Amino acid sequence: MAATGEDLLAIEGLPGDRVAALLTAGGVPFSELRQHRASLEEAYMELTRDGVEFSASGR
């Protein structure tokens, strides 16, 4: 879970209906739940972020 803006909270690992139930049970007001799916490019960049094909030498 991460606060990504003044009025925005990102939650990973829980389905939307579970998030809504927890917010409601806790008395936390909310106006919208939105699911984000990574694009193919975002998924590729995440999977390959630590791979380095080329690097500059320190010479």
MOKAZI-V179966 format. One record per pair of residues at least 4 apart in sequence whose C-alpha atoms are under 8 Angstrom apart, sorted by the first residue. I is the first residue (numbers start at 1). J is the second residue. D is the distance in whole Angstrom. If there is no record, write none. Layout:
I&J&D / I&J&D
This chain:
1&9&7 / 1&10&6 / 1&11&4 / 1&12&6 / 2&9&6 / 2&10&5 / 2&11&7 / 3&8&6 / 3&9&4 / 3&10&6 / 4&8&6 / 4&9&6 / 4&10&7 / 5&9&7 / 14&18&6 / 14&19&7 / 15&19&6 / 16&20&6 / 16&33&7 / 16&34&8 / 16&35&7 / 17&21&6 / 18&22&6 / 19&23&6 / 20&24&6 / 20&33&8 / 21&25&6 / 22&26&6 / 23&27&6 / 23&28&5 / 23&29&7 / 23&30&8 / 24&28&6 / 24&29&7 / 38&42&6 / 38&43&6 / 39&43&6 / 40&44&6 / 41&45&6 / 42&46&6 / 43&47&6 / 44&48&6 / 45&49&6
